Amino acid sequence: MQTQQKTWFITGASKGFGYEITKAALEAGDKVVATVRNNTSALHSDLKNQSNLLIVNMDVTREPEVKDAVEKAIAHFGKLDIVVNNAGYGIVGAIEEVSDAEARKQYDTNVFGVLNVLRATLPYLRKQRSGHIINVSSLFAFDPLIGWALYGSTKNAVEGISQGLAKELEPFGIAVTVIEPGLFRTGFTGKDSFAIAQNTISDYENTRVGQMRKSTGAFHGTQPGDPSKLATLVVKLAHAENPPLHLPIGTDSVNNYNTFKERLANDVNTWMTDSLSTDYKPG
């Protein structure tokens, strides 16, 4: 049972996980600052203009907008407790096919957008000596599907940021959790939520990369995860006294983690003797 009302700051709240977490937090009696890139009126209407909800226009890639949104959040609710870095999108293609501009756009949203939000919110959390950062990673951080490797690399960056951040923020009483959702029935595989690399290379056409380019949209609506259940779990996580640093969510994510763990252990053990032979020995 919830014992204390929390105030959330959630990015990418217009659809998918962001929308579901916003709705679940409000249903739990919490206050929510929901950020969207455009059309705040649609979200207001859908969520019934609740008094515990503030919707703000914000693009995570534009740092002045992020700072302004956080200032509005503090002015409206007086504090922040939970920051959810959810905004993101994916690009499909072989790493070789993704242009420099496409790769930078992918990192601008999924990585540098997270950093923009952290720089804007952490001064307030440090001042109050409390808070919880929840960064949304992916099962692809463990073992990306072919064609999604560049997207997976951004989630690996979020993993690294989260792990370092947890150590840095521990003295201030601020928790960090990176969640790794599996495939859920959100709009992520809808045509407006991912891009396909424009430079297609014919050599990849008959490989699994080419198949992924053609079939990603077909996954839409067939994923194994229920986003409303994920949102309920995230609200539980936000109210936990001792939240974990890592939280794979969904059977497929747990399976990907186990595959990654076994592969890493096998590589380490196979090359253990050679690896240990490189230590410097005086004399």
C-alpha positions in Angstrom: 0.0 0.0 0.0 1.2 3.5 -0.9 2.3 5.5 2.1 3.5 8.8 0.7 2.4 10.8 -2.3 5.2 11.1 -4.9 5.7 13.7 -7.7 6.8 12.3 -11.0 8.6 13.9 -14.0 8.0 11.6 -17.0 9.4 12.2 -20.5 7.7 10.9 -23.7 4.3 10.7 -22.0 2.1 10.9 -25.1 2.1 7.2 -25.8 3.7 3.9 -24.9 5.4 3.3 -21.6 5.3 7.0 -20.8 1.6 7.2 -21.2 0.9 4.0 -19.2 3.2 5.0 -16.4 1.6 8.5 -16.2 -1.8 6.9 -16.0 -0.8 4.4 -13.4 0.9 7.0 -11.2 -2.1 9.2 -11.2 -4.3 6.2 -10.4 -2.1 5.5 -7.4 -2.7 9.0 -6.1 0.6 10.5 -7.1 1.2 13.8 -8.9 2.7 13.8 -12.4 4.5 16.2 -14.7 4.1 14.6 -18.1 6.2 16.0 -21.0 5.3 15.7 -24.6 6.8 17.2 -27.8 3.5 18.6 -29.0 -0.3 18.5 -28.6 -0.7 18.8 -24.9 -4.5 19.2 -25.2 -4.9 15.6 -26.5 -3.3 14.2 -23.4 -5.2 16.5 -21.1 -8.5 15.3 -22.7 -7.5 11.7 -22.5 -6.5 11.9 -18.9 -9.5 14.0 -17.9 -7.7 17.2 -16.9 -6.8 15.8 -13.5 -5.6 18.3 -10.8 -2.6 16.1 -10.0 -1.4 16.3 -13.6 0.8 19.0 -15.3 1.5 18.5 -19.0 4.4 20.4 -20.5 5.7 20.8 -24.0 9.3 19.6 -24.1 11.8 18.0 -26.6 14.5 16.1 -24.7 17.0 17.1 -27.3 16.6 20.8 -26.7 18.3 21.6 -23.4 16.6 25.1 -22.8 13.2 23.4 -23.2 14.2 20.8 -20.7 15.3 23.3 -18.1 12.2 25.4 -18.7 10.0 22.3 -18.2 11.7 21.4 -14.9 11.3 24.9 -13.6 7.6 24.8 -14.5 7.3 21.5 -12.7 9.0 22.8 -9.5 6.9 26.0 -9.6 3.7 24.0 -10.0 4.2 21.1 -7.5 7.1 22.4 -5.4 9.3 19.3 -5.7 10.1 16.2 -7.7 10.6 12.7 -6.4 10.7 10.4 -9.4 12.3 11.2 -12.8 11.5 8.8 -15.6 13.7 9.0 -18.6 11.5 7.3 -21.1 11.6 9.3 -24.3 13.2 7.5 -27.2 12.9 5.9 -30.6 14.7 3.3 -32.7 16.3 3.0 -36.0 16.4 -0.3 -38.0 19.3 -1.2 -40.2 22.8 -2.7 -40.2 25.3 -0.5 -38.4 27.1 0.0 -41.7 23.9 1.3 -43.3 23.1 4.0 -40.7 24.4 7.4 -41.7 26.3 9.7 -39.4 23.2 12.0 -39.2 20.9 9.1 -38.4 23.2 7.8 -35.7 23.6 11.2 -34.1 19.8 11.7 -34.1 19.4 8.3 -32.4 22.0 9.2 -29.7 20.6 12.8 -29.4 17.3 11.4 -28.2 18.2 8.2 -26.4 21.4 9.3 -24.7 22.0 13.0 -24.8 18.3 13.6 -24.1 18.7 11.6 -20.9 21.7 13.7 -19.9 19.8 16.9 -20.6 17.0 15.8 -18.2 19.5 14.6 -15.5 21.4 18.0 -15.6 18.1 19.8 -15.2 16.6 17.7 -12.4 19.5 16.6 -10.3 20.2 20.0 -8.7 16.7 19.9 -7.1 17.0 16.3 -6.0 20.4 16.9 -4.5 19.1 19.9 -2.6 16.3 17.9 -1.1 18.6 14.9 -0.5 16.1 12.5 -1.9 14.7 11.2 -5.2 14.7 8.3 -7.6 15.9 8.3 -11.2 14.3 5.6 -13.4 16.0 5.2 -16.8 14.4 3.2 -19.5 16.8 0.8 -21.2 15.8 -2.3 -23.1 16.3 -6.1 -23.4 18.4 -5.1 -26.5 21.1 -3.8 -24.1 21.7 -7.5 -23.3 21.3 -9.1 -26.7 20.0 -6.9 -29.6 18.0 -8.3 -32.4 19.8 -8.1 -35.7 19.1 -4.8 -37.3 18.6 -3.1 -33.9 22.2 -3.0 -32.9 22.7 0.7 -33.0 19.5 1.2 -31.0 20.8 -1.4 -28.5 24.1 0.5 -28.3 22.2 3.6 -27.1 20.6 1.5 -24.4 24.1 0.2 -23.4 25.0 3.8 -22.9 22.0 4.3 -20.7 23.1 1.3 -18.7 26.6 2.7 -18.2 25.3 6.2 -17.2 22.9 4.6 -14.7 25.5 2.5 -13.1 27.9 5.4 -12.6 25.1 7.7 -11.6 24.0 5.3 -8.8 27.4 5.5 -7.2 27.7 9.3 -7.5 24.2 9.9 -6.1 24.3 7.5 -3.2 25.7 10.2 -0.8 22.7 12.4 -1.5 20.1 9.7 -0.8 19.0 9.5 -4.5 18.3 6.1 -5.9 18.9 5.0 -9.5 17.2 2.2 -11.4 17.6 1.2 -15.0 14.7 -0.9 -16.3 15.1 -3.2 -19.2 11.7 -3.9 -20.7 11.2 -6.7 -23.2 8.9 -6.4 -26.2 5.6 -4.9 -25.1 2.4 -4.0 -26.9 3.1 -0.3 -27.2 3.4 1.9 -30.3 7.1 1.4 -30.4 7.0 -0.9 -33.5 4.3 1.3 -35.1 5.4 3.2 -38.2 5.7 6.5 -36.4 8.0 5.2 -33.6 10.9 3.8 -35.5 12.9 4.7 -38.6 14.6 2.6 -41.2 18.1 3.5 -42.3 17.8 5.3 -45.7 21.0 3.9 -47.1 20.2 0.2 -47.7 23.0 -2.0 -48.9 22.1 -4.8 -51.3 24.5 -7.2 -49.7 22.3 -7.2 -46.5 19.0 -7.7 -48.4 18.9 -11.5 -48.1 20.3 -11.6 -44.5 18.4 -11.2 -41.3 19.0 -7.4 -41.4 17.0 -7.2 -44.7 14.3 -9.4 -43.2 14.1 -7.1 -40.1 13.7 -4.0 -42.3 10.7 -5.6 -43.9 9.1 -7.3 -40.9 9.5 -4.9 -37.9 6.1 -3.3 -38.5 4.5 -6.8 -38.4 5.5 -7.1 -34.8 3.1 -4.4 -33.9 0.4 -5.7 -31.6 1.9 -9.2 -31.2 4.5 -8.5 -28.5 4.3 -10.6 -25.4 4.3 -7.8 -22.8 1.3 -5.9 -21.3 2.3 -2.2 -20.9 -0.3 -1.6 -18.2 1.3 -4.3 -16.1 4.7 -2.8 -16.7 3.4 0.6 -15.5 1.9 -0.9 -12.3 5.3 -2.5 -11.6 7.1 0.8 -12.2 4.8 2.5 -9.7 5.6 -0.2 -7.2 9.3 0.3 -7.9 9.0 4.0 -7.3 7.5 3.5 -3.9 10.0 0.7 -2.9 12.3 1.4 0.1 15.3 -0.3 -1.5 14.8 -0.3 -5.3 17.2 -2.3 -7.4 19.8 -0.8 -9.8 18.7 -3.2 -12.6 15.2 -4.5 -13.4 14.7 -6.6 -16.5 10.9 -6.7 -17.1 9.2 -9.5 -19.1 10.1 -13.1 -19.8 11.9 -12.2 -23.0 14.1 -9.6 -21.2 15.0 -12.1 -18.4 15.8 -14.7 -21.1 18.0 -12.2 -22.9 19.8 -11.3 -19.7 20.5 -15.0 -19.0 21.8 -15.6 -22.6 24.1 -12.6 -22.2 25.3 -13.7 -18.8 26.1 -17.2 -20.0 27.9 -16.0 -23.2 30.0 -13.5 -21.2 30.9 -16.2 -18.6 31.9 -18.6 -21.4 34.1 -16.0 -23.0 35.8 -15.1 -19.7 36.4 -18.7 -18.7 37.6 -19.8 -22.2 40.3 -17.1 -22.2 41.0 -16.9 -18.5 44.5 -18.2 -18.6 45.6 -15.9 -21.4 43.9 -12.9 -19.7 45.6 -13.5 -16.4 48.9 -13.9 -18.1 49.1 -10.2 -18.9 49.6 -9.0 -15.3 52.8 -7.2 -14.7 55.3 -9.1 -12.6 58.2 -7.2 -11.1 61.8 -8.5 -11.4 
